[in-house]
Amino acid sequence: MKKPKSALVIVSIVILLSIFFFFVPLKDIVKNIPILKGFYQNTTLEITTPNGKATVKINGKEYGETPANINNLVAGEYEVELIRTGNNENFYKPHIFNIELTKNSTSRINIEIGPDDNLHGVLLYYTDDNTIEKGKGRVTITSNKEDSKVYVNNEQLYSTPITNISLNKGEYTIRLETSNYEDLEFPVLIREGSILNIKGYQFPIPVNFEDTSNE
């Protein structure tokens, strides 16, 4: 009688563990084991907001004001909220950005926050891809405006959106140009075996109406 009972207990444990790991991925458990946690807590998120300051919230937790250099975050997906400070609370809207942090990487949000929904800047983060050939990386670029011209080291490649374009590892300068919007130029580092994900935002060029009343 003992053997059937033991077998029943083992089967029950296996079923319970299977259900548990189905709803809680093993990777998430490993990230929180003290000995192994340091292996995953090696990401950095740099956040800057030119021409102003903004309160930084990550997954609802406040991290002070920009510029912010946040170290030792666990690799994973995050929701970053930026709330520009100003005298008029209704002048600037809060903005939310979704970003993925990969171990051993630095991600960056460099965004100028204007009134209403106007933004100018870039969001950069890496994701791993073990199918990329040796010595190369890939880049994916989207923009808040469709059909932005994409220049890499002053050579026009494509128009946004572009997906998984292969480049040799190294440093590059990328520029986005869109009719009636301010150009956006920024340096990037292509890492071997990684996809660099870029989201660009461009301010509209202000329209100037000439005063002809004295003519």
Residue frames as a rotation matrix with the C-alpha (Angstrom) as fourth column:
MET 1
0.557 0.830 0.000 0.00
0.830 -0.557 0.000 0.00
0.000 0.000 -1.000 0.00
LYS 2
0.278 -0.508 -0.815 2.90
0.325 -0.749 0.577 2.35
-0.904 -0.425 -0.043 0.63
LYS 3
-0.693 -0.631 0.348 4.11
0.512 -0.090 0.854 2.31
-0.508 0.771 0.385 -2.97
PRO 4
-0.111 0.700 0.706 0.79
0.911 -0.213 0.354 3.44
0.398 0.682 -0.614 -4.50
LYS 5
0.768 0.385 -0.512 0.55
0.592 -0.732 0.338 6.22
-0.245 -0.562 -0.790 -1.90
SER 6
-0.064 -0.886 -0.460 4.11
0.310 -0.455 0.835 7.34
-0.949 -0.089 0.304 -2.64
ALA 7
-0.675 -0.154 0.721 3.44
0.729 0.008 0.684 7.30
-0.112 0.988 0.107 -6.36
LEU 8
0.348 0.896 0.277 0.28
0.888 -0.410 0.210 9.34
0.301 0.173 -0.938 -5.83
VAL 9
0.615 -0.202 -0.762 2.21
0.399 -0.754 0.522 11.91
-0.681 -0.625 -0.383 -3.80
ILE 10
-0.478 -0.878 0.006 4.94
0.390 -0.206 0.897 12.17
-0.787 0.431 0.441 -6.45
VAL 11
-0.431 0.405 0.806 2.40
0.875 -0.032 0.484 12.55
0.221 0.914 -0.341 -9.25
SER 12
0.656 0.724 -0.213 0.57
0.754 -0.622 0.211 15.25
0.020 -0.299 -0.954 -7.27
ILE 13
0.263 -0.661 -0.703 3.82
0.292 -0.640 0.711 17.14
-0.920 -0.392 0.024 -6.67
VAL 14
-0.697 -0.542 0.469 4.77
0.568 -0.019 0.823 16.95
-0.438 0.840 0.321 -10.34
ILE 15
-0.006 0.794 0.608 1.34
0.931 -0.217 0.293 18.26
0.364 0.568 -0.738 -11.38
LEU 16
0.766 0.300 -0.569 1.50
0.556 -0.754 0.350 21.13
-0.324 -0.584 -0.744 -8.88
LEU 17
-0.119 -0.900 -0.420 5.02
0.267 -0.436 0.859 22.08
-0.956 -0.010 0.292 -9.97
SER 18
-0.609 -0.052 0.791 3.98
0.788 0.067 0.611 21.93
-0.085 0.996 0.000 -13.63
ILE 19
0.458 0.851 0.257 1.08
0.837 -0.510 0.197 24.28
0.299 0.125 -0.946 -12.95
PHE 20
0.618 -0.272 -0.738 3.30
0.397 -0.702 0.592 26.61
-0.679 -0.658 -0.325 -10.92
PHE 21
-0.439 -0.894 -0.090 6.02
0.316 -0.248 0.916 26.85
-0.841 0.374 0.391 -13.58
PHE 22
-0.242 0.447 0.861 3.39
0.963 0.002 0.269 27.35
0.119 0.894 -0.431 -16.28
PHE 23
0.758 0.628 0.175 2.19
0.584 -0.773 0.246 30.54
0.290 -0.084 -0.953 -14.61
VAL 24
0.800 -0.581 -0.153 5.56
-0.361 -0.669 0.649 31.63
-0.480 -0.464 -0.745 -13.18
PRO 25
0.811 -0.514 -0.279 8.38
-0.129 0.308 -0.942 31.27
0.570 0.801 0.184 -15.76
LEU 26
0.644 -0.631 -0.432 11.58
0.765 0.539 0.353 29.69
0.010 -0.558 0.830 -14.45
LYS 27
-0.207 -0.770 0.603 13.58
0.696 -0.550 -0.463 32.70
0.688 0.324 0.650 -15.64
ASP 28
0.242 0.379 0.893 11.58
-0.292 -0.849 0.440 35.00
0.925 -0.367 -0.095 -13.36
ILE 29
0.987 0.088 -0.137 12.28
0.088 0.415 0.906 32.72
0.136 -0.906 0.402 -10.40
VAL 30
0.313 -0.948 -0.058 16.01
0.932 0.318 -0.173 32.55
0.182 0.000 0.983 -11.12
LYS 31
-0.034 -0.308 0.951 16.20
0.288 -0.914 -0.286 36.36
0.957 0.264 0.120 -11.30
ASN 32
0.482 0.361 0.798 15.12
-0.566 -0.567 0.598 36.58
0.669 -0.740 -0.069 -7.67
ILE 33
0.800 -0.346 -0.490 17.48
0.554 0.741 0.380 33.95
0.232 -0.576 0.784 -6.22
PRO 34
0.879 -0.400 -0.260 20.05
-0.169 -0.771 0.613 35.98
-0.446 -0.495 -0.746 -4.18
ILE 35
0.041 -0.943 0.329 23.10
0.244 0.329 0.912 34.13
-0.969 0.043 0.244 -5.54
LEU 36
-0.353 -0.133 0.926 22.01
0.901 0.219 0.375 34.54
-0.252 0.967 0.042 -9.17
LYS 37
0.641 0.738 -0.212 20.27
0.659 -0.671 -0.342 37.90
-0.394 0.079 -0.916 -8.92
GLY 38
0.193 -0.658 -0.728 23.49
-0.129 -0.752 0.646 39.82
-0.973 -0.031 -0.230 -9.55
PHE 39
-0.651 -0.427 0.627 23.83
0.492 0.391 0.778 38.11
-0.577 0.815 -0.044 -12.92
TYR 40
-0.037 0.748 0.663 20.60
0.977 -0.114 0.182 39.75
0.212 0.654 -0.726 -14.07
GLN 41
0.818 0.337 -0.466 20.96
0.478 -0.849 0.225 43.05
-0.320 -0.407 -0.856 -12.16
ASN 42
-0.252 -0.951 -0.177 23.60
0.546 -0.291 0.785 44.44
-0.799 0.101 0.593 -14.49
THR 43
-0.007 0.320 0.947 21.57
0.943 -0.312 0.113 46.71
0.332 0.894 -0.300 -16.75
THR 44
-0.651 -0.215 -0.728 21.65
0.469 -0.868 -0.163 50.49
-0.597 -0.448 0.665 -16.85
LEU 45
0.234 0.751 0.617 18.98
0.961 -0.275 -0.030 52.97
0.148 0.600 -0.786 -17.95
GLU 46
-0.772 -0.494 -0.400 20.03
0.520 -0.852 0.049 56.54
-0.365 -0.170 0.915 -18.74
ILE 47
0.239 0.912 0.332 17.25
0.969 -0.247 -0.021 59.13
0.063 0.326 -0.943 -18.96
THR 48
-0.756 -0.442 -0.483 17.74
0.453 -0.886 0.102 62.75
-0.473 -0.142 0.870 -20.01
THR 49
0.375 0.871 0.317 15.26
0.913 -0.289 -0.288 65.48
-0.159 0.398 -0.904 -20.94
PRO 50
-0.644 -0.711 0.281 17.03
0.754 -0.652 0.078 68.42
0.128 0.262 0.956 -22.65
ASN 51
-0.740 0.251 0.623 15.80
-0.073 -0.952 0.297 71.94
0.668 0.175 0.723 -21.85
GLY 52
0.165 0.814 0.558 13.83
-0.798 -0.222 0.560 70.85
0.580 -0.537 0.613 -18.82
LYS 53
-0.869 -0.378 0.319 13.42
-0.495 0.655 -0.571 68.41
0.007 -0.654 -0.756 -15.95
ALA 54
0.080 0.904 -0.420 10.98
-0.657 0.364 0.660 65.55
0.750 0.223 0.623 -15.59
THR 55
-0.006 0.038 0.999 9.94
-0.889 0.458 -0.022 63.24
-0.458 -0.888 0.031 -12.79
VAL 56
-0.470 -0.268 -0.841 10.86
-0.681 0.716 0.153 59.62
0.561 0.645 -0.519 -13.57
LYS 57
0.154 0.513 0.844 8.61
-0.816 0.548 -0.184 56.70
-0.557 -0.660 0.503 -12.69
ILE 58
-0.576 -0.350 -0.738 9.51
-0.693 0.689 0.214 53.11
0.433 0.635 -0.640 -13.57
ASN 59
-0.462 0.547 -0.698 6.73
0.371 0.834 0.407 50.56
0.805 -0.071 -0.589 -13.18
GLY 60
0.549 0.827 0.120 4.99
0.326 -0.344 0.881 53.08
0.770 -0.444 -0.458 -10.95
LYS 61
0.517 -0.447 -0.730 7.97
0.810 -0.021 0.587 53.64
-0.278 -0.894 0.351 -8.63
GLU 62
0.988 -0.117 0.101 9.48
-0.080 -0.945 -0.317 57.13
0.133 0.305 -0.943 -8.53
TYR 63
0.400 -0.916 -0.025 13.20
0.915 0.398 0.063 57.52
-0.048 -0.048 0.998 -9.27
GLY 64
-0.153 -0.462 -0.874 13.65
0.471 -0.811 0.346 61.26
-0.869 -0.359 0.341 -8.83
GLU 65
0.759 0.389 -0.523 14.16
-0.163 -0.664 -0.730 63.79
-0.631 0.639 -0.441 -11.61
THR 66
0.669 -0.522 0.528 16.13
0.730 0.328 -0.600 63.84
0.140 0.787 0.601 -14.82
PRO 67
0.071 -0.353 -0.933 18.93
-0.741 0.607 -0.286 63.49
0.667 0.712 -0.219 -15.59
ALA 68
0.553 0.181 0.813 18.73
-0.725 0.586 0.362 59.99
-0.411 -0.790 0.455 -14.11
ASN 69
-0.189 -0.649 -0.737 21.27
-0.752 0.578 -0.316 57.18
0.631 0.495 -0.597 -14.36
ILE 70
0.476 0.533 0.699 19.62
-0.858 0.457 0.234 54.06
-0.195 -0.711 0.675 -12.93
ASN 71
-0.423 -0.757 -0.499 21.88
-0.786 0.580 -0.215 51.04
0.452 0.301 -0.840 -12.40
ASN 72
-0.974 -0.163 0.160 21.40
-0.222 0.834 -0.505 47.42
-0.052 -0.527 -0.848 -11.37
LEU 73
0.032 0.999 -0.036 17.92
-0.935 0.017 -0.354 46.93
-0.353 0.045 0.935 -12.80
VAL 74
-0.282 -0.038 0.959 16.90
0.023 0.999 0.046 43.35
-0.959 0.035 -0.281 -13.47
ALA 75
-0.970 -0.083 -0.230 16.71
-0.227 -0.039 0.973 42.50
-0.090 0.996 0.019 -17.17
GLY 76
-0.445 0.876 0.187 13.14
0.792 0.483 -0.373 42.58
-0.417 -0.018 -0.909 -18.43
GLU 77
-0.305 0.452 0.838 10.37
0.645 -0.550 0.531 44.82
0.701 0.703 -0.124 -19.75
TYR 78
-0.581 0.033 -0.813 9.65
0.690 -0.510 -0.514 48.15
-0.432 -0.859 0.274 -18.06
GLU 79
0.385 0.697 0.605 7.15
0.813 -0.567 0.135 50.99
0.437 0.440 -0.784 -18.30
VAL 80
-0.614 -0.661 -0.432 8.84
0.771 -0.620 -0.147 54.38
-0.171 -0.423 0.890 -17.94
GLU 81
0.536 0.807 0.247 6.72
0.819 -0.568 0.079 57.46
0.204 0.160 -0.966 -17.27
LEU 82
-0.679 -0.733 -0.032 8.15
0.730 -0.670 -0.135 60.96
0.078 -0.115 0.990 -17.64
ILE 83
0.543 0.834 -0.094 6.29
0.837 -0.528 0.147 63.96
0.073 -0.159 -0.985 -16.20
ARG 84
-0.357 -0.718 0.597 7.87
0.638 -0.655 -0.405 67.28
0.682 0.236 0.692 -17.12
THR 85
-0.103 0.245 -0.964 7.86
0.903 -0.384 -0.194 69.79
-0.418 -0.890 -0.181 -14.29
GLY 86
-0.622 -0.038 0.782 6.42
0.498 -0.790 0.358 73.24
0.604 0.612 0.510 -15.03
ASN 87
-0.965 0.261 0.041 4.51
-0.217 -0.694 -0.686 76.11
-0.150 -0.671 0.726 -13.49
ASN 88
-0.060 0.973 -0.223 1.32
-0.994 -0.078 -0.071 75.08
-0.086 0.217 0.972 -15.30
GLU 89
-0.419 -0.129 0.899 0.47
-0.377 0.925 -0.043 71.47
-0.826 -0.357 -0.437 -14.50
ASN 90
0.479 0.724 0.497 -1.74
0.193 0.465 -0.864 71.15
-0.856 0.510 0.084 -17.58
PHE 91
0.479 -0.333 -0.812 0.84
-0.779 -0.588 -0.218 72.53
-0.404 0.737 -0.541 -20.03
TYR 92
-0.489 -0.703 -0.517 2.88
-0.830 0.558 0.027 69.31
0.269 0.442 -0.856 -20.28
LYS 93
0.661 0.739 -0.132 1.34
-0.690 0.667 0.280 65.87
0.295 -0.093 0.951 -20.53
PRO 94
0.109 -0.593 0.798 2.81
-0.572 0.619 0.538 62.74
-0.813 -0.515 -0.272 -18.90
HIS 95
0.351 -0.072 -0.934 4.42
-0.876 0.328 -0.354 60.40
0.331 0.942 0.052 -21.43
ILE 96
0.490 -0.112 0.865 4.84
-0.443 0.822 0.357 56.64
-0.751 -0.558 0.353 -21.10
PHE 97
0.135 -0.550 -0.824 7.53
-0.937 0.200 -0.287 54.62
0.322 0.811 -0.489 -22.87
ASN 98
0.904 0.119 0.411 7.86
-0.249 0.927 0.279 50.83
-0.348 -0.355 0.868 -22.95
ILE 99
0.262 -0.914 -0.308 11.43
-0.890 -0.106 -0.443 49.60
0.373 0.391 -0.842 -22.97
GLU 100
0.968 -0.022 -0.251 13.17
0.082 0.970 0.231 46.23
0.238 -0.244 0.940 -22.69
LEU 101
0.406 -0.864 0.300 16.37
-0.912 -0.362 0.191 45.99
-0.056 -0.351 -0.935 -20.67
THR 102
0.815 -0.240 -0.527 18.84
0.004 0.913 -0.409 43.27
0.579 0.331 0.745 -21.60
LYS 103
0.828 -0.538 -0.159 21.58
0.288 0.164 0.944 42.04
-0.482 -0.827 0.291 -19.26
ASN 104
-0.133 -0.991 0.003 25.01
0.694 -0.091 0.714 43.61
-0.707 0.097 0.700 -19.75
SER 105
-0.262 0.073 0.962 23.55
0.860 -0.436 0.267 46.56
0.439 0.897 0.051 -21.67
THR 106
-0.694 0.097 -0.713 22.87
0.321 -0.845 -0.428 50.27
-0.644 -0.526 0.556 -21.33
SER 107
-0.080 0.755 0.651 19.56
0.981 -0.057 0.186 51.61
0.178 0.654 -0.736 -22.63
ARG 108
-0.865 -0.335 -0.373 18.85
0.392 -0.916 -0.088 55.28
-0.312 -0.223 0.924 -23.17
ILE 109
0.321 0.899 0.298 15.92
0.946 -0.317 -0.063 57.66
0.038 0.302 -0.952 -23.29
ASN 110
-0.728 -0.516 -0.451 16.87
0.491 -0.852 0.181 61.15
-0.478 -0.090 0.874 -24.46
ILE 111
-0.147 0.842 0.519 13.61
0.932 -0.058 0.359 63.02
0.332 0.536 -0.776 -25.00
GLU 112
-1.000 0.002 -0.022 12.75
0.004 -0.961 -0.276 66.72
-0.022 -0.276 0.961 -25.05
ILE 113
-0.366 0.927 -0.083 9.17
0.915 0.342 -0.215 67.10
-0.171 -0.154 -0.973 -23.85
GLY 114
-0.954 0.110 0.277 7.15
0.000 -0.929 0.371 69.86
0.299 0.354 0.886 -25.47
PRO 115
-0.535 0.828 0.165 3.57
-0.670 -0.298 -0.680 71.00
-0.514 -0.474 0.714 -24.93
ASP 116
0.471 0.821 -0.323 0.68
-0.876 0.392 -0.283 68.66
-0.105 0.416 0.903 -25.80
ASP 117
0.875 -0.095 0.474 1.98
0.070 0.995 0.071 65.44
-0.478 -0.029 0.878 -27.39
ASN 118
0.805 -0.583 -0.106 5.11
-0.323 -0.281 -0.904 66.94
0.497 0.762 -0.415 -28.94
LEU 119
0.717 -0.652 0.248 8.35
0.066 0.417 0.906 65.05
-0.694 -0.633 0.342 -28.30
HIS 120
0.762 -0.565 -0.316 11.82
-0.476 -0.158 -0.865 65.28
0.439 0.810 -0.389 -29.83
GLY 121
-0.044 -0.825 0.564 14.48
-0.963 0.185 0.196 62.71
-0.266 -0.534 -0.802 -29.16
VAL 122
-0.028 -0.126 -0.992 15.20
-0.608 0.790 -0.083 59.03
0.794 0.600 -0.098 -29.15
LEU 123
0.528 0.165 0.833 14.65
-0.751 0.548 0.367 55.82
-0.396 -0.820 0.413 -27.19
LEU 124
0.055 -0.631 -0.774 17.35
-0.750 0.485 -0.449 53.11
0.659 0.605 -0.447 -27.55
TYR 125
0.243 -0.094 0.965 17.54
-0.789 0.560 0.254 49.58
-0.564 -0.823 0.062 -26.18
TYR 126
-0.541 -0.574 -0.614 19.08
-0.810 0.552 0.198 46.21
0.225 0.605 -0.764 -27.12
THR 127
0.640 0.569 0.516 17.63
-0.646 0.762 -0.040 42.74
-0.416 -0.308 0.856 -27.51
ASP 128
-0.385 -0.846 0.369 19.72
-0.519 0.529 0.671 39.60
-0.763 0.067 -0.643 -28.01
ASP 129
0.776 0.544 -0.320 19.60
-0.580 0.414 -0.702 37.53
-0.250 0.730 0.636 -31.21
ASN 130
0.046 -0.818 0.573 21.82
-0.317 0.532 0.785 34.46
-0.947 -0.218 -0.235 -31.50
THR 131
0.546 0.183 0.818 21.07
0.637 0.543 -0.547 34.11
-0.544 0.820 0.180 -35.23
ILE 132
0.927 -0.232 -0.296 23.16
-0.341 -0.849 -0.403 37.15
-0.158 0.474 -0.866 -36.17
GLU 133
0.712 -0.698 -0.074 26.40
0.479 0.561 -0.675 36.34
0.513 0.446 0.734 -37.97
LYS 134
0.304 -0.698 -0.648 29.73
0.887 -0.041 0.461 36.93
-0.348 -0.715 0.607 -36.25
GLY 135
-0.702 -0.706 -0.094 30.95
0.656 -0.693 0.299 40.53
-0.276 0.148 0.950 -36.22
LYS 136
-0.704 0.520 0.484 27.55
0.098 -0.604 0.791 42.00
0.704 0.604 0.374 -37.01
GLY 137
-0.740 0.618 -0.267 24.49
0.299 -0.054 -0.953 43.40
-0.603 -0.784 -0.145 -35.28
ARG 138
-0.407 0.678 0.612 21.10
0.811 -0.040 0.584 44.58
0.420 0.734 -0.533 -36.43
VAL 139
-0.941 0.157 -0.301 19.08
0.017 -0.864 -0.503 47.74
-0.339 -0.478 0.810 -36.11
THR 140
-0.239 0.934 0.264 15.32
0.937 0.151 0.314 48.33
0.254 0.322 -0.912 -36.08
ILE 141
-0.958 -0.139 -0.252 14.07
0.195 -0.958 -0.211 51.91
-0.212 -0.251 0.944 -36.39
THR 142
-0.004 0.968 0.251 10.58
0.970 -0.058 0.238 53.33
0.245 0.245 -0.938 -35.99
SER 143
-0.955 -0.267 0.131 9.46
0.245 -0.955 -0.165 56.93
0.170 -0.125 0.978 -35.81
ASN 144
-0.393 0.853 -0.343 6.46
0.348 -0.208 -0.914 58.90
-0.851 -0.478 -0.215 -34.68
LYS 145
0.268 0.437 -0.858 6.21
-0.686 -0.539 -0.489 59.96
-0.676 0.720 0.156 -38.32
GLU 146
0.550 -0.018 0.835 5.96
0.390 0.889 -0.238 57.44
-0.738 0.457 0.496 -41.14
ASP 147
0.703 -0.297 0.646 8.38
0.681 0.020 -0.732 57.54
0.204 0.955 0.216 -44.07
SER 148
0.792 -0.575 -0.202 11.13
-0.386 -0.730 0.565 59.40
-0.473 -0.370 -0.800 -42.24
LYS 149
0.691 -0.637 -0.343 14.33
-0.219 0.267 -0.938 59.18
0.689 0.723 0.045 -44.28
VAL 150
0.907 -0.410 0.101 17.02
0.054 0.349 0.935 57.22
-0.418 -0.843 0.339 -42.42
TYR 151
0.595 -0.799 -0.084 20.67
-0.424 -0.223 -0.878 58.19
0.683 0.558 -0.472 -42.90
VAL 152
0.892 -0.448 -0.051 23.50
0.314 0.536 0.784 56.08
-0.324 -0.716 0.619 -41.47
ASN 153
-0.112 -0.963 -0.246 26.82
0.506 -0.268 0.820 57.95
-0.855 -0.033 0.517 -41.52
ASN 154
-0.254 0.122 -0.960 25.24
-0.482 -0.876 0.016 60.39
-0.839 0.467 0.281 -44.02
GLU 155
-0.953 -0.003 -0.304 24.23
-0.270 0.466 0.842 57.59
0.139 0.885 -0.445 -46.39
GLN 156
-0.134 0.979 0.155 20.49
-0.973 -0.100 -0.206 57.24
-0.186 -0.178 0.966 -46.95
LEU 157
-0.953 -0.187 0.237 19.37
-0.175 0.982 0.071 53.66
-0.246 0.026 -0.969 -46.46
TYR 158
-0.566 0.825 0.003 15.63
0.731 0.500 0.466 53.39
0.382 0.265 -0.885 -46.12
SER 159
-0.421 0.542 0.727 12.54
-0.547 -0.791 0.274 55.10
0.724 -0.282 0.629 -44.79
THR 160
-0.913 0.100 0.395 10.93
-0.325 0.408 -0.853 54.22
-0.247 -0.907 -0.340 -41.48
PRO 161
0.618 -0.318 0.719 9.90
-0.624 0.357 0.695 51.76
-0.478 -0.878 0.022 -40.33
ILE 162
0.148 -0.607 -0.780 12.92
-0.688 0.504 -0.522 49.50
0.711 0.614 -0.343 -40.96
THR 163
0.802 0.262 0.536 13.39
-0.573 0.589 0.569 46.12
-0.167 -0.764 0.623 -39.34
ASN 164
0.627 -0.553 0.549 16.53
0.113 0.761 0.638 44.11
-0.771 -0.338 0.540 -38.55
ILE 165
0.895 -0.433 -0.109 18.94
-0.244 -0.270 -0.931 45.78
0.374 0.860 -0.347 -40.97
SER 166
0.707 -0.679 -0.197 22.36
0.694 0.614 0.376 44.14
-0.134 -0.402 0.906 -40.65
LEU 167
0.783 -0.548 0.294 25.38
-0.407 -0.809 -0.424 46.36
0.471 0.213 -0.856 -39.88
ASN 168
0.000 -0.864 -0.504 28.95
0.412 0.460 -0.787 45.67
0.911 -0.208 0.356 -38.85
LYS 169
0.582 0.171 -0.795 29.52
0.813 -0.122 0.570 46.15
0.001 -0.978 -0.210 -35.14
GLY 170
-0.579 -0.811 0.086 30.83
0.803 -0.586 -0.112 49.59
0.141 0.004 0.990 -34.21
GLU 171
-0.320 0.394 -0.862 29.85
0.406 -0.765 -0.501 53.23
-0.856 -0.510 0.085 -33.83
TYR 172
-0.470 0.281 0.836 27.53
0.833 -0.172 0.526 55.04
0.292 0.944 -0.154 -36.24
THR 173
-0.819 0.364 -0.444 25.65
-0.123 -0.866 -0.485 58.31
-0.561 -0.343 0.754 -36.56
ILE 174
-0.492 0.748 0.446 21.98
0.870 0.422 0.254 58.04
0.002 0.513 -0.858 -37.49
ARG 175
-0.886 0.253 -0.389 19.83
-0.206 -0.966 -0.157 60.89
-0.415 -0.059 0.908 -38.74
LEU 176
-0.276 0.878 0.392 16.09
0.887 0.389 -0.248 61.00
-0.370 0.279 -0.886 -39.36
GLU 177
-0.941 0.028 -0.337 14.68
-0.144 -0.935 0.325 63.56
-0.305 0.355 0.884 -41.78
THR 178
-0.294 0.917 0.269 10.97
0.916 0.351 -0.194 64.21
-0.273 0.189 -0.943 -42.29
SER 179
-0.564 0.138 0.814 9.31
0.448 -0.777 0.442 66.99
0.693 0.614 0.376 -44.28
ASN 180
0.174 0.620 0.765 8.02
-0.238 -0.727 0.644 69.78
0.956 -0.294 0.021 -42.01
TYR 181
0.983 0.072 -0.167 9.69
0.138 0.304 0.943 68.25
0.119 -0.950 0.289 -38.93
GLU 182
0.519 -0.839 0.160 13.00
-0.848 -0.484 0.216 68.98
-0.104 -0.247 -0.963 -37.24
ASP 183
0.253 -0.533 -0.807 15.86
-0.345 0.729 -0.590 66.61
0.904 0.428 0.000 -38.11
LEU 184
0.832 -0.034 0.553 16.93
-0.520 0.296 0.801 64.16
-0.191 -0.955 0.229 -35.44
GLU 185
0.370 -0.801 -0.471 20.58
-0.306 0.373 -0.876 63.04
0.877 0.468 -0.107 -35.27
PHE 186
0.666 -0.124 0.736 22.22
-0.722 0.140 0.677 60.81
-0.187 -0.982 0.003 -32.65
PRO 187
-0.371 -0.850 -0.373 25.19
-0.859 0.467 -0.209 58.41
0.352 0.243 -0.904 -32.17
VAL 188
0.786 0.575 0.225 24.65
-0.618 0.738 0.272 54.67
-0.009 -0.353 0.936 -31.72
LEU 189
-0.450 -0.867 0.213 26.71
-0.853 0.488 0.185 51.60
-0.264 -0.098 -0.959 -30.96
ILE 190
0.533 0.545 -0.647 25.95
-0.711 0.703 0.006 48.41
0.459 0.457 0.762 -32.90
ARG 191
-0.068 -0.519 0.852 26.75
-0.868 0.452 0.206 45.44
-0.492 -0.725 -0.482 -30.67
GLU 192
-0.673 -0.236 -0.701 27.70
-0.595 0.737 0.322 42.03
0.440 0.634 -0.636 -32.02
GLY 193
-0.804 0.373 -0.464 24.84
0.423 0.906 -0.006 39.56
0.418 -0.201 -0.886 -31.66
SER 194
-0.499 0.644 -0.581 22.31
0.529 -0.305 -0.792 42.20
-0.687 -0.702 -0.189 -30.61
ILE 195
-0.089 0.565 0.820 19.44
0.858 -0.375 0.351 44.11
0.505 0.735 -0.452 -32.19
LEU 196
-0.897 -0.149 -0.417 19.47
0.335 -0.843 -0.420 47.84
-0.289 -0.517 0.806 -31.48
ASN 197
-0.034 0.968 0.248 15.87
0.987 -0.008 0.163 49.02
0.160 0.250 -0.955 -31.22
ILE 198
-0.923 -0.325 -0.206 15.37
0.340 -0.939 -0.040 52.72
-0.181 -0.107 0.978 -31.93
LYS 199
0.204 0.965 0.166 12.24
0.979 -0.201 -0.039 54.84
-0.004 0.171 -0.985 -31.59
GLY 200
-0.826 -0.553 0.110 12.60
0.561 -0.826 0.061 58.40
0.057 0.112 0.992 -32.85
TYR 201
0.325 0.892 -0.314 10.41
0.878 -0.408 -0.251 61.41
-0.352 -0.194 -0.916 -32.10
GLN 202
-0.678 -0.565 0.471 10.51
0.718 -0.646 0.259 64.66
0.157 0.514 0.843 -34.07
PHE 203
-0.292 0.513 -0.807 9.14
0.333 -0.737 -0.589 68.12
-0.897 -0.441 0.045 -33.31
PRO 204
0.472 0.450 0.758 7.09
0.880 -0.191 -0.434 69.81
-0.051 0.872 -0.486 -36.02
ILE 205
-0.696 -0.695 0.184 8.81
0.712 -0.700 0.051 72.86
0.093 0.166 0.982 -37.51
PRO 206
-0.163 0.666 -0.728 6.97
0.486 -0.588 -0.647 76.01
-0.859 -0.459 -0.228 -36.30
VAL 207
0.051 0.290 0.956 5.09
0.975 -0.223 0.016 77.86
0.218 0.931 -0.294 -39.03
ASN 208
-0.554 -0.299 -0.777 6.08
0.493 -0.870 -0.018 81.53
-0.670 -0.393 0.629 -39.27
PHE 209
0.387 0.724 0.571 3.52
0.922 -0.288 -0.259 83.93
-0.023 0.626 -0.779 -40.67
GLU 210
-0.685 -0.708 0.169 5.16
0.719 -0.695 0.003 87.08
0.115 0.123 0.986 -42.00
ASP 211
0.055 0.659 -0.750 3.64
0.616 -0.614 -0.493 90.36
-0.786 -0.435 -0.440 -40.86
THR 212
-0.587 -0.214 0.781 2.65
0.802 -0.290 0.523 92.18
0.114 0.933 0.342 -44.06
SER 213
0.376 0.858 -0.351 0.45
0.897 -0.432 -0.096 94.80
-0.234 -0.278 -0.932 -42.41
ASN 214
0.264 -0.345 -0.901 3.01
0.105 -0.918 0.382 97.59
-0.959 -0.196 -0.207 -43.01
GLU 215
-0.658 -0.534 0.531 3.57
0.548 0.145 0.824 96.80
-0.517 0.833 0.198 -46.69
